[in-house]
Amino acid sequence: MISLHTEIIGSTMVLDIHGMTVQQAKKEILSILKNCPKNVKQIDVIHGYNSGKALQQYVRSIKHFKVDRSIIGLNEGKTILILK
């Protein structure tokens, strides 16, 4: 079983989903979005990219009413979700 690592720093939640399947990541991310504290304004999702692009592609395609937009930075292993 892969354990989920989360950390809240100010208004940013850092979520590490390395090693998860897309199905596991989807379940965890939807749960976090549902229960996210109101002070959290962005979620930095660390998904990696060396072991394949499935997690990266999933995270970057998330459509959820709490997600305003995704930011794809220079680090291919991270996607930032900006919350509404």
MDAnalysis code that builds the backbone (N, CA, C; Angstrom):
import MDAnalysis as mda
import numpy as np

u = mda.Universe.empty(252, n_residues=84, atom_resindex=np.repeat(np.arange(84), 3), trajectory=True)
u.add_TopologyAttr("name", ["N", "CA", "C"] * 84)
u.add_TopologyAttr("resid", np.arange(1, 85))
u.add_TopologyAttr("resname", ["MET", "ILE", "SER", "LEU", "HIS", "THR", "GLU", "ILE", "ILE", "GLY", "SER", "THR", "MET", "VAL", "LEU", "ASP", "ILE", "HIS", "GLY", "MET", "THR", "VAL", "GLN", "GLN", "ALA", "LYS", "LYS", "GLU", "ILE", "LEU", "SER", "ILE", "LEU", "LYS", "ASN", "CYS", "PRO", "LYS", "ASN", "VAL", "LYS", "GLN", "ILE", "ASP", "VAL", "ILE", "HIS", "GLY", "TYR", "ASN", "SER", "GLY", "LYS", "ALA", "LEU", "GLN", "GLN", "TYR", "VAL", "ARG", "SER", "ILE", "LYS", "HIS", "PHE", "LYS", "VAL", "ASP", "ARG", "SER", "ILE", "ILE", "GLY", "LEU", "ASN", "GLU", "GLY", "LYS", "THR", "ILE", "LEU", "ILE", "LEU", "LYS"])
u.atoms.positions = np.array([
    [0.841, -1.181, 0.000],
    [0.000, 0.000, 0.000],
    [0.887, 1.245, 0.000],
    [0.626, 2.139, -0.916],
    [1.361, 3.401, -1.015],
    [0.755, 4.377, -0.016],
    [1.593, 5.048, 0.767],
    [1.064, 6.025, 1.706],
    [1.120, 7.419, 1.074],
    [0.109, 8.165, 1.321],
    [-0.016, 9.513, 0.792],
    [0.703, 10.475, 1.727],
    [1.504, 11.362, 1.156],
    [2.191, 12.368, 1.964],
    [1.604, 13.736, 1.637],
    [1.071, 14.410, 2.650],
    [0.580, 15.780, 2.477],
    [1.196, 16.666, 3.546],
    [1.315, 17.918, 3.193],
    [1.869, 18.909, 4.114],
    [1.240, 20.249, 3.754],
    [0.844, 21.021, 4.757],
    [0.290, 22.351, 4.506],
    [1.300, 23.387, 4.984],
    [1.673, 24.275, 4.052],
    [2.608, 25.359, 4.353],
    [1.891, 26.647, 3.975],
    [1.470, 27.404, 4.974],
    [0.710, 28.626, 4.701],
    [-0.602, 28.281, 4.016],
    [-0.803, 28.814, 2.804],
    [-2.033, 28.556, 2.060],
    [-1.820, 27.512, 0.956],
    [-0.702, 26.789, 1.034],
    [-0.358, 25.789, 0.022],
    [-0.312, 24.397, 0.643],
    [-1.000, 23.465, -0.001],
    [-0.897, 22.071, 0.389],
    [0.035, 21.385, -0.601],
    [0.978, 20.615, -0.088],
    [1.882, 19.839, -0.929],
    [1.425, 18.387, -0.840],
    [1.175, 17.791, -1.988],
    [0.656, 16.438, -2.068],
    [1.588, 15.599, -2.938],
    [2.158, 14.560, -2.359],
    [3.087, 13.687, -3.084],
    [2.381, 12.380, -3.420],
    [2.180, 12.120, -4.720],
    [1.476, 10.913, -5.154],
    [2.404, 9.951, -5.906],
    [3.712, 10.109, -5.729],
    [4.677, 9.188, -6.345],
    [4.287, 7.745, -6.054],
    [4.401, 6.890, -7.037],
    [4.197, 5.462, -6.837],
    [2.759, 4.998, -6.848],
    [1.823, 5.918, -6.932],
    [0.413, 5.533, -6.974],
    [-0.011, 5.198, -8.397],
    [-1.079, 4.429, -8.500],
    [-1.710, 4.250, -9.802],
    [-2.593, 5.464, -10.040],
    [-3.037, 5.652, -11.260],
    [-3.945, 6.767, -11.558],
    [-5.220, 6.623, -10.736],
    [-5.732, 5.410, -10.613],
    [-6.966, 5.186, -9.846],
    [-6.781, 5.560, -8.381],
    [-5.653, 5.166, -7.782],
    [-5.373, 5.528, -6.388],
    [-5.250, 7.044, -6.238],
    [-4.523, 7.666, -7.159],
    [-4.326, 9.117, -7.104],
    [-5.648, 9.851, -7.256],
    [-6.488, 9.394, -8.177],
    [-7.790, 10.033, -8.387],
    [-8.624, 9.994, -7.104],
    [-8.668, 8.841, -6.458],
    [-9.426, 8.699, -5.216],
    [-8.906, 9.659, -4.148],
    [-7.584, 9.710, -3.982],
    [-6.985, 10.564, -2.957],
    [-7.175, 12.050, -3.264],
    [-6.959, 12.439, -4.508],
    [-7.086, 13.858, -4.874],
    [-8.527, 14.318, -4.725],
    [-9.493, 13.517, -5.149],
    [-10.902, 13.901, -4.996],
    [-11.282, 14.011, -3.528],
    [-10.760, 13.131, -2.687],
    [-11.011, 13.204, -1.247],
    [-10.411, 14.475, -0.652],
    [-9.191, 14.801, -1.068],
    [-8.538, 16.015, -0.570],
    [-9.296, 17.257, -1.019],
    [-9.718, 17.291, -2.274],
    [-10.484, 18.447, -2.749],
    [-11.787, 18.596, -1.972],
    [-12.423, 17.499, -1.652],
    [-13.686, 17.530, -0.907],
    [-13.482, 18.051, 0.513],
    [-12.368, 17.668, 1.150],
    [-12.143, 17.969, 2.566],
    [-11.071, 19.023, 2.822],
    [-10.654, 19.712, 1.782],
    [-9.572, 20.682, 1.882],
    [-9.956, 21.859, 2.793],
    [-9.084, 22.231, 3.719],
    [-9.368, 23.403, 4.558],
    [-9.553, 24.665, 3.703],
    [-10.416, 25.554, 4.150],
    [-10.743, 26.753, 3.373],
    [-9.561, 27.686, 3.174],
    [-8.571, 27.619, 4.076],
    [-7.416, 28.516, 3.930],
    [-6.439, 28.052, 2.849],
    [-6.601, 26.837, 2.335],
    [-5.712, 26.337, 1.286],
    [-6.160, 26.898, -0.054],
    [-5.262, 27.603, -0.723],
    [-5.562, 28.255, -2.004],
    [-4.905, 27.561, -3.186],
    [-3.917, 26.701, -2.907],
    [-3.299, 25.955, -3.996],
    [-2.794, 24.628, -3.478],
    [-2.750, 23.655, -4.385],
    [-2.222, 22.337, -4.073],
    [-1.086, 22.064, -5.053],
    [0.111, 21.866, -4.513],
    [1.267, 21.485, -5.331],
    [1.287, 19.960, -5.377],
    [0.962, 19.393, -6.526],
    [0.905, 17.939, -6.667],
    [2.233, 17.454, -7.244],
    [2.943, 16.650, -6.469],
    [4.210, 16.071, -6.899],
    [3.874, 14.680, -7.454],
    [3.951, 14.545, -8.775],
    [3.562, 13.285, -9.404],
    [4.730, 12.578, -10.065],
    [5.847, 13.263, -10.241],
    [6.992, 12.678, -10.911],
    [6.748, 12.569, -12.411],
    [7.778, 12.143, -13.120],
    [7.634, 11.941, -14.568],
    [8.606, 10.897, -15.103],
    [9.550, 10.473, -14.301],
    [10.532, 9.494, -14.781],
    [9.958, 8.102, -14.973],
    [8.897, 7.765, -14.239],
    [8.326, 6.418, -14.307],
    [7.104, 6.358, -15.219],
    [6.976, 7.303, -16.102],
    [5.823, 7.341, -16.993],
    [5.036, 8.624, -16.805],
    [4.157, 8.887, -17.728],
    [3.433, 10.160, -17.735],
    [1.972, 10.035, -17.304],
    [1.510, 8.853, -16.902],
    [0.090, 8.650, -16.602],
    [-0.393, 9.563, -15.466],
    [0.349, 9.628, -14.365],
    [-0.053, 10.496, -13.249],
    [-0.009, 11.959, -13.662],
    [1.042, 12.347, -14.353],
    [1.171, 13.722, -14.821],
    [-0.025, 14.101, -15.689],
    [-0.362, 13.251, -16.639],
    [-1.474, 13.536, -17.547],
    [-2.798, 13.611, -16.789],
    [-2.996, 12.703, -15.830],
    [-4.234, 12.751, -15.045],
    [-4.346, 14.065, -14.279],
    [-3.294, 14.403, -13.520],
    [-3.343, 15.604, -12.681],
    [-3.576, 16.840, -13.541],
    [-2.923, 16.910, -14.680],
    [-3.042, 18.090, -15.538],
    [-4.380, 18.164, -16.269],
    [-5.166, 17.101, -16.205],
    [-6.480, 17.112, -16.864],
    [-7.636, 17.175, -15.871],
    [-7.342, 17.361, -14.584],
    [-8.398, 17.373, -13.563],
    [-9.393, 18.501, -13.840],
    [-10.654, 18.133, -13.848],
    [-11.760, 19.091, -13.935],
    [-12.584, 18.905, -12.668],
    [-12.589, 19.904, -11.812],
    [-13.317, 19.834, -10.544],
    [-13.792, 21.240, -10.211],
    [-14.966, 21.334, -9.623],
    [-15.535, 22.661, -9.355],
    [-14.697, 23.497, -8.386],
    [-13.849, 22.889, -7.593],
    [-12.990, 23.652, -6.675],
    [-11.674, 24.085, -7.319],
    [-11.341, 23.525, -8.482],
    [-10.080, 23.853, -9.158],
    [-10.330, 24.942, -10.195],
    [-9.679, 26.078, -10.007],
    [-9.800, 27.195, -10.941],
    [-8.954, 26.951, -12.183],
    [-7.698, 26.527, -11.965],
    [-6.802, 26.265, -13.099],
    [-5.596, 25.467, -12.627],
    [-4.889, 24.912, -13.598],
    [-3.643, 24.193, -13.336],
    [-2.487, 25.008, -13.881],
    [-1.384, 24.986, -13.162],
    [-0.178, 25.662, -13.630],
    [0.891, 24.602, -13.844],
    [1.412, 24.592, -15.046],
    [2.480, 23.667, -15.398],
    [3.766, 24.476, -15.421],
    [4.639, 24.189, -14.474],
    [5.876, 24.949, -14.371],
    [7.023, 24.288, -15.106],
    [8.204, 24.715, -14.800],
    [9.401, 24.161, -15.424],
    [9.728, 22.769, -14.908],
    [9.270, 22.432, -13.715],
    [9.498, 21.106, -13.143],
    [8.427, 20.165, -13.687],
    [8.821, 19.234, -14.555],
    [7.858, 18.317, -15.176],
    [7.203, 17.372, -14.180],
    [7.767, 17.240, -13.006],
    [7.232, 16.329, -11.999],
    [6.249, 16.956, -11.043],
    [5.854, 18.203, -11.307],
    [4.948, 18.917, -10.399],
    [3.926, 19.705, -11.193],
    [2.681, 19.678, -10.703],
    [1.607, 20.503, -11.249],
    [0.969, 21.247, -10.084],
    [0.694, 22.526, -10.274],
    [0.066, 23.339, -9.234],
    [-1.410, 23.510, -9.585],
    [-2.271, 23.149, -8.638],
    [-3.704, 23.351, -8.802],
    [-4.094, 24.588, -8.007],
    [-4.611, 25.593, -8.682],
    [-5.087, 26.816, -8.033],
    [-6.564, 26.617, -7.734],
    [-6.923, 26.795, -6.464],
    [-8.304, 26.571, -6.036],
    [-9.118, 27.846, -6.100],
    [-10.412, 27.687, -6.233],
    [-11.342, 28.832, -6.273],
    [-11.587, 29.339, -4.877],
])
